[in-house]
């Protein structure tokens, strides 16, 4: 019996360490989440999301914002408890007492008094494991929160350009009203860098996707989708080879890639309901560009191109929106955003 328990203990230790290594130290490919971590997300997220849906929008968003930090702490507790239990089994298999409290004290380096060489060896290994886990976590948390901070800086910067909530129409209108589309091209170049970092950090730290923005009405998915929408409008509307389309095409391609990978990683089923773009919205978007004497294709070609571009990424954005309870942006500013814009000084519009 002790042999069987010892084998189970070693297997549990190996499983916990493997999960910990993959989650905290190994850059992952798409769909390479640790199984225990993924199970924790799925078991907790749906009831958590259902509870938040019963609350007011502000309270619900606050509750959803608590999930990311709570799930991270729970992961650590589960992995640490699994290691303590595994070491307790191994110590009992070697002839000692089954004492979870003694194993926990050893793991947390609170001191232990081994009674046999076997307990001494296992105790030292457990204490070393506990210290190693602590040091890795100390290095992991600044990386996660640093990535979160950089993500939110870009989200906040976009709100000044595209409104809150953001939209492709607002971003294009601001470029039209102020410095023209050369400045928008430079912004899309910077957006391409942000999208690349967003994709890599959230594939490496999947729990980061559950961390919400500090301001109601802002979220990383809406920001990413707005950048892709804006790029898609420019690619669809401008004639091939137009100078202003180069940055937009690169940003569109990378944004589409990011939405696809993140949907597979987080949502599992990368399909969602698409939102139809009305004729009035299409006409308004094209009119913004036409007011700046840009080389545009005809309306029918614009509509066909934009539909083809949207088909490549909107289902992934919709799947992420449904899974994470994050709102997607519209194509044009809503009435509240337009009202706030009208009240701004002219030089800030």
C-alpha positions as MATLAB code, in Angstrom:
seq = 'XXXXXXXXXXXXXXXXXXXXXXXXXXXXXXXXXXXXXXXXXXXXXXXXXXXXXXXXXXXXXXXXXXXXXXXXXXXXXXXXXXXXXXXXXXXXXXXXXXXXXXXXXXXXXXXXXXXXXXXXXXXXXXXXXXXXXXXXXXXXXXXXXXXXXXXXXXXXXXXXXXXXXXXXXXXXXXXXXXXXXXXXXXXXXXXXXXXXXXXXXXXXXXXXXXXXXXXXXXXXXXXXXXXXXXXXXXXXXXXXXXXXXXXXXXXXXXXXXXXXXXXXXXXXXXXXXXXXXXXXXXXXXXXXXXXXXXXXXXXXXXXXXXXXXXXXXXXXXXXXXXXXXXXXXXXXXXXXXXXXXXXXXXXXX';
ca = [
       0.000    0.000    0.000;
       2.776    2.429    0.869;
       4.451    1.715   -2.464;
       1.256    2.581   -4.355;
       0.794    5.787   -2.343;
       4.440    6.682   -2.963;
       3.997    6.228   -6.712;
       0.863    8.379   -6.586;
       2.755   11.009   -4.587;
       5.653   11.162   -7.058;
       3.160   11.340   -9.964;
       1.304   14.212   -8.270;
       4.560   16.083   -7.649;
       5.612   15.590  -11.275;
       2.212   16.740  -12.544;
       2.183   19.883  -10.398;
       5.748   20.806  -11.329;
       5.050   20.218  -15.025;
       1.928   22.389  -14.860;
       3.815   25.073  -12.973;
       6.708   24.991  -15.464;
       4.414   25.255  -18.490;
       2.288   28.012  -16.957;
       5.046   30.209  -15.562;
       8.201   29.544  -17.556;
       7.446   28.028  -20.978;
       6.367   30.276  -23.885;
       3.375   28.471  -25.298;
       1.946   27.838  -28.702;
      -1.750   28.262  -29.384;
      -3.880   25.762  -27.402;
      -1.056   24.723  -25.082;
      -2.636   25.833  -21.806;
      -1.822   23.761  -18.728;
      -4.805   21.465  -18.200;
      -5.320   22.242  -14.529;
      -5.189   25.987  -15.151;
      -7.627   25.695  -18.062;
      -9.939   23.593  -15.907;
      -9.920   26.262  -13.196;
     -10.798   28.974  -15.721;
     -13.659   26.992  -17.231;
     -15.091   25.798  -13.921;
     -15.183   29.273  -12.398;
     -15.694   31.636  -15.317;
     -19.184   30.654  -16.487;
     -20.906   30.995  -13.083;
     -18.831   34.113  -12.379;
     -19.947   35.623  -15.693;
     -23.576   34.616  -15.053;
     -23.505   36.333  -11.649;
     -22.070   39.519  -13.137;
     -24.798   39.563  -15.804;
     -27.438   39.912  -13.066;
     -25.854   43.098  -11.721;
     -25.825   46.662  -12.997;
     -23.311   47.380  -15.782;
     -20.837   49.106  -13.467;
     -21.138   46.535  -10.676;
     -21.034   43.672  -13.176;
     -17.862   45.003  -14.764;
     -16.294   45.335  -11.304;
     -17.149   41.729  -10.472;
     -15.741   40.505  -13.784;
     -12.587   42.503  -13.103;
     -11.978   40.513   -9.928;
     -11.832   37.201  -11.780;
      -8.320   37.528  -13.233;
      -6.456   38.216   -9.959;
      -8.621   35.695   -8.069;
      -8.001   32.919  -10.621;
      -4.250   33.592  -10.511;
      -4.193   33.239   -6.712;
      -6.346   30.112   -6.900;
      -3.951   28.559   -9.412;
      -1.064   29.109   -7.031;
      -3.030   27.637   -4.119;
      -4.004   24.541   -6.135;
      -0.450   23.917   -7.356;
       1.066   24.472   -3.910;
      -1.527   22.247   -2.208;
      -0.932   19.533   -4.816;
       2.802   19.619   -4.158;
       2.305   19.502   -0.388;
      -0.046   16.542   -0.714;
       2.342   14.738   -3.050;
       5.277   15.176   -0.683;
       3.119   14.046    2.258;
       2.323   10.830    0.348;
       5.997   10.244   -0.483;
       7.054   10.806    3.127;
       4.404    8.315    4.335;
       5.514    5.801    1.698;
       9.032    5.916    3.177;
       7.770    4.850    6.606;
       6.937    8.223    8.156;
       3.616    9.631    9.272;
       1.082   11.064    6.840;
       1.097   14.658    8.030;
      -0.112   17.322    5.591;
       0.642   20.108    8.094;
       4.220   18.875    8.441;
       4.546   18.765    4.618;
       3.127   22.295    4.323;
       5.578   23.601    6.901;
       8.467   22.015    5.039;
       7.276   23.384    1.673;
       6.947   26.877    3.107;
      10.383   26.553    4.758;
       8.841   26.994    8.192;
      11.202   24.375    9.582;
      11.004   20.591    9.963;
      12.462   17.915   12.224;
      13.152   14.787   10.148;
      13.113   11.495   11.994;
      14.808    9.369    9.342;
      17.209    9.763    6.402;
      14.267    9.287    4.015;
      12.299   12.125    5.594;
      15.429   14.273    5.674;
      16.041   13.798    1.938;
      12.397   14.329    0.929;
      12.147   17.309    3.291;
      15.149   19.010    1.745;
      13.787   18.395   -1.748;
      10.402   19.798   -0.743;
      11.926   22.878    0.897;
      14.045   23.525   -2.207;
      10.942   23.137   -4.393;
       9.031   25.628   -2.253;
      11.818   28.192   -2.452;
      12.075   27.720   -6.231;
       8.324   28.164   -6.677;
       8.405   31.341   -4.585;
      11.251   32.878   -6.609;
       9.550   32.042   -9.920;
       6.267   33.595   -8.779;
       8.108   36.724   -7.610;
       9.536   37.077  -11.120;
       6.261   36.137  -12.850;
       3.937   38.694  -11.279;
       5.867   41.814  -12.428;
       5.934   40.406  -15.965;
       2.159   39.884  -15.971;
       1.336   43.287  -14.528;
       3.899   44.988  -16.743;
       2.218   43.481  -19.806;
      -1.175   44.556  -18.442;
       0.054   48.121  -17.948;
       1.453   48.382  -21.483;
      -1.787   46.994  -22.894;
      -3.890   49.535  -21.031;
      -1.716   52.469  -22.085;
      -2.550   51.734  -25.722;
      -6.247   51.267  -24.890;
      -6.346   54.656  -23.159;
      -4.482   56.356  -26.005;
      -7.000   54.971  -28.498;
      -9.930   56.400  -26.511;
      -8.571   59.905  -27.168;
      -8.534   59.228  -30.896;
     -11.524   56.934  -31.455;
     -13.862   57.853  -28.604;
     -15.194   55.845  -25.693;
     -16.433   53.354  -26.730;
     -14.131   53.428  -29.756;
     -15.147   53.050  -33.382;
     -13.444   52.991  -36.752;
     -15.624   55.888  -37.933;
     -14.490   58.108  -35.062;
     -10.827   57.298  -35.666;
     -11.156   58.058  -39.384;
     -13.143   61.246  -38.715;
     -10.511   62.552  -36.308;
      -7.799   61.933  -38.897;
      -9.921   63.750  -41.460;
     -10.593   66.723  -39.175;
      -7.063   67.201  -37.917;
      -3.812   66.227  -39.556;
      -4.953   64.017  -42.405;
      -4.205   60.384  -43.092;
      -0.417   60.518  -42.985;
      -0.600   60.845  -39.204;
      -3.157   58.007  -39.101;
      -0.711   55.845  -41.049;
       1.982   56.518  -38.442;
      -0.501   55.649  -35.700;
      -1.344   52.365  -37.419;
       2.376   51.580  -37.571;
       2.521   51.937  -33.789;
      -0.706   49.968  -33.488;
       0.949   47.108  -35.381;
       3.648   46.938  -32.709;
       1.031   46.994  -29.953;
      -0.970   44.212  -31.611;
       2.137   42.047  -31.894;
       2.945   42.525  -28.199;
      -0.692   41.963  -27.206;
      -0.840   38.680  -29.102;
       2.426   37.346  -27.692;
       1.785   38.342  -24.071;
      -1.769   37.005  -23.987;
      -0.746   33.732  -25.599;
       2.045   33.423  -23.033;
      -0.137   34.572  -20.114;
      -3.706   33.501  -21.077;
      -5.133   34.723  -17.772;
      -4.240   38.275  -18.833;
      -7.224   38.249  -21.192;
      -9.531   38.176  -18.142;
      -7.991   41.322  -16.635;
     -10.376   44.197  -17.352;
      -9.592   47.811  -18.136;
      -9.866   50.337  -15.325;
     -12.482   52.438  -17.151;
     -15.996   51.278  -18.002;
     -16.483   51.368  -21.768;
     -12.881   50.481  -22.553;
     -11.472   47.027  -23.148;
      -8.566   45.498  -25.026;
     -10.801   43.557  -27.447;
     -12.697   46.675  -28.522;
      -9.381   48.484  -29.039;
      -7.933   45.643  -31.105;
     -11.094   45.277  -33.191;
     -11.279   49.035  -33.795;
      -7.740   49.018  -35.153;
      -8.539   46.085  -37.433;
     -11.844   47.664  -38.541;
     -10.113   50.927  -39.382;
      -7.401   49.144  -41.335;
      -9.998   47.049  -43.188;
     -11.929   50.173  -44.231;
      -8.777   51.789  -45.623;
      -7.665   48.622  -47.442;
     -11.137   48.145  -48.934;
     -11.694   51.769  -49.951;
      -8.317   52.831  -51.337;
      -7.083   51.921  -54.774;
      -4.400   49.254  -54.875;
      -0.942   50.717  -54.439;
      -2.182   53.887  -52.735;
       0.499   55.158  -50.305;
      -1.981   55.437  -47.415;
      -2.957   51.767  -47.688;
       0.446   50.211  -46.877;
       0.338   50.702  -43.101;
      -3.332   49.754  -42.998;
      -2.723   46.482  -44.821;
       0.078   45.420  -42.480;
      -1.966   46.315  -39.376;
      -5.006   44.489  -40.765;
      -3.046   41.302  -41.435;
      -1.454   41.211  -38.000;
      -4.723   42.112  -36.263;
      -6.558   39.334  -38.094;
      -3.824   36.906  -37.043;
      -4.053   38.047  -33.409;
      -7.843   37.678  -33.279;
      -7.619   34.205  -34.804;
      -4.955   32.907  -32.413;
      -6.547   34.437  -29.320;
      -9.967   33.044  -30.257;
      -8.551   29.521  -30.511;
      -6.653   29.957  -27.265;
      -9.403   31.503  -25.156;
     -12.774   30.786  -26.750;
     -12.064   27.311  -28.090;
     -14.829   27.559  -30.700;
     -13.776   30.490  -32.871;
     -17.201   31.214  -34.294;
     -19.656   33.890  -33.339;
     -22.496   35.918  -34.789;
     -21.392   38.618  -37.184;
     -22.881   42.088  -37.056;
     -24.178   43.379  -40.342;
     -22.964   46.764  -41.528;
     -25.831   48.859  -42.840;
     -25.791   50.795  -46.077;
     -25.873   54.099  -44.187;
     -22.802   53.101  -42.161;
     -20.922   52.063  -45.300;
     -21.820   55.340  -46.990;
     -20.728   57.348  -43.937;
     -17.370   55.568  -43.749;
     -16.677   56.116  -47.443;
     -17.768   59.755  -47.224;
     -15.171   60.457  -44.541;
     -12.463   59.244  -46.902;
     -13.954   61.012  -49.924;
     -13.775   64.366  -48.135;
      -9.963   64.094  -48.171;
      -9.517   63.533  -51.919;
      -8.088   60.068  -51.441;
      -7.885   57.667  -54.426;
     -10.997   55.588  -53.754;
     -12.595   52.646  -55.520;
     -16.284   52.791  -56.433;
     -18.961   52.063  -53.830;
     -19.781   48.560  -55.059;
     -16.119   47.507  -54.992;
     -15.694   49.035  -51.549;
     -18.682   47.106  -50.226;
     -17.473   43.818  -51.734;
     -13.912   44.235  -50.488;
     -14.944   45.190  -46.967;
     -17.316   42.231  -46.743;
     -14.506   39.873  -47.753;
     -12.106   41.394  -45.234;
     -14.645   41.327  -42.409;
     -15.374   37.667  -43.049;
     -11.787   36.765  -42.115;
     -11.809   38.161  -38.593;
     -15.262   39.129  -37.312;
     -16.217   35.578  -36.255;
     -13.087   35.424  -34.067;
     -13.812   38.814  -32.491;
     -17.412   37.758  -31.833;
     -16.283   34.499  -30.203;
     -13.925   36.380  -27.887;
     -16.657   38.901  -27.081;
     -19.090   36.146  -26.140;
     -16.562   34.206  -24.074;
     -15.045   37.142  -22.158;
     -18.189   39.281  -21.887;
     -16.425   42.181  -23.595;
     -18.322   44.563  -25.861;
     -17.261   44.914  -29.476;
     -17.077   48.373  -31.053;
     -19.521   49.757  -33.556;
     -18.461   51.082  -36.922;
     -19.648   54.611  -36.164;
     -19.711   56.555  -32.855;
     -22.857   56.057  -30.770;
     -25.042   59.011  -29.863;
     -23.428   59.487  -26.435;
     -19.949   59.602  -27.963;
     -21.114   62.100  -30.567;
     -22.661   64.288  -27.862;
     -19.406   64.335  -25.867;
     -17.461   65.141  -29.027;
     -19.690   68.114  -29.859;
     -19.012   69.612  -26.428;
     -15.242   69.418  -26.784;
     -13.231   72.477  -27.859;
     -12.568   72.478  -31.565;
      -8.847   71.730  -31.186;
      -9.623   68.563  -29.181;
     -12.249   67.032  -31.450;
];
